[in-house]
């Protein structure tokens, strides 16, 4: 079975950091682009960052450039999202996604709450 297990969320104060992990199984991880999305209450899900299978290409939404860093370890079949200088606006459920052509897999979300 395909699984994407997101973890690492939690409650953090403004200015704090979290590292999210997305552990994959059940498909050829090395062949898939991996993305992080987030959805805040009352808002649409939005893309946060993507990384290509070989790590040669990464993308960040403008609001997190210089703040978030995506990376992947193909040997561990895991993608990471290092989130620094977190702000209340970053509060959301964060989801990881694996995509290759028409194949598109989602994991369950992990809650990130930034609050004092």
Secondary structure in CASP SS format (residue, H / E / C, confidence):
PFRMAT SS
TARGET T0000
AUTHOR 0000-0000-0000
METHOD secondary structure of the structure
MODEL  1
X C 1.00
X C 1.00
X E 1.00
X E 1.00
X E 1.00
X E 1.00
X E 1.00
X C 1.00
X C 1.00
X E 1.00
X E 1.00
X E 1.00
X C 1.00
X C 1.00
X C 1.00
X C 1.00
X C 1.00
X E 1.00
X E 1.00
X E 1.00
X E 1.00
X E 1.00
X E 1.00
X E 1.00
X E 1.00
X C 1.00
X C 1.00
X C 1.00
X H 1.00
X H 1.00
X H 1.00
X C 1.00
X E 1.00
X E 1.00
X E 1.00
X E 1.00
X E 1.00
X E 1.00
X E 1.00
X C 1.00
X C 1.00
X C 1.00
X C 1.00
X C 1.00
X C 1.00
X E 1.00
X E 1.00
X E 1.00
X E 1.00
X E 1.00
X E 1.00
X C 1.00
X C 1.00
X C 1.00
X C 1.00
X C 1.00
X C 1.00
X E 1.00
X E 1.00
X E 1.00
X C 1.00
X H 1.00
X H 1.00
X H 1.00
X C 1.00
X C 1.00
X C 1.00
X E 1.00
X E 1.00
X E 1.00
X E 1.00
X E 1.00
X E 1.00
X C 1.00
X C 1.00
X C 1.00
X C 1.00
X E 1.00
X E 1.00
X E 1.00
X E 1.00
X E 1.00
X E 1.00
X C 1.00
X C 1.00
X C 1.00
X C 1.00
X H 1.00
X H 1.00
X H 1.00
X C 1.00
X E 1.00
X E 1.00
X E 1.00
X E 1.00
X E 1.00
X E 1.00
X E 1.00
X E 1.00
X E 1.00
X C 1.00
X C 1.00
X E 1.00
X E 1.00
X E 1.00
X E 1.00
X C 1.00
X C 1.00
X C 1.00
X E 1.00
X E 1.00
X E 1.00
X E 1.00
X E 1.00
X C 1.00
X C 1.00
END
